[in-house]
């Protein structure tokens, strides 16, 4: 049994405050002209080749000018602050298919793409098709304009590429999971051990086609000296709507509320406005992410549009078994039920670059 006496604060670059990083700007990587030219050449070839997204490999599109940069990004994501913003791609000059191809090639060099829904899509879209708010049980967070609370996604790395920003709002906000944990440990050491115990998470609310209502994971993993966090209290609380889920204890509710309060304290998070062509690489185990509410352009072709990748890293992180949603997310090579075919996933770049229009 874990007690507060066996827990210690997390040290190192992953424990940061947003107000401190804001003044440094060392989390922004600017691509060189040679790197941009290399990626544009590879992207054009990818579009022409039209490979199946399930089976194409990084070795099929080797990099030279970008090789050291990709190594540095992986280091930042795995062992550094947990994220990096890459800037410089000229997406205003590209077709969406070319932008998506460049993005997917970089993703292959950063990790292995995994399926983002039960349809099998490997490249997903943050593109609002509904005026629903997040309190609507049928709302999907990637399809609405409402503010999103801080949360983790379902992979080792989540990446966002900005094709087009919003008319107003829609800032991407990050907060250090280690810093939140350190504050809880300092203020309420009696509650901190609860973060290492399993919680039920609402799976159906995250993916309407999910094969079960919930999955189970703790919020914090401590394995081989490695700290990892998986958070998003909203889906813990909505999981209580299912009668088969055990009721949260008063102490669990207290630690979840404390977690949320610390997360939103002034100075904890870092906000960034995406420019066209920006790519944000983020470790789901190091930082939580959110988004501010935004206003879209009236024309559909000018709406805020981000591409999203979920990646598994080639060098696995030490995690306790079944941590996060990783245990229920599918590999890109085959569907969950291998007798059901490949679902309706979009596995060609020209089609995958177009958002599904859903209400």
Order of alpha helices (4+ residues) and beta strands (2+ residues): alpha-beta-alpha-alpha-beta-alpha-beta-beta-beta-beta-beta-beta-alpha-alpha-beta-beta-beta-beta-alpha-alpha-beta-beta-beta-beta-beta-alpha
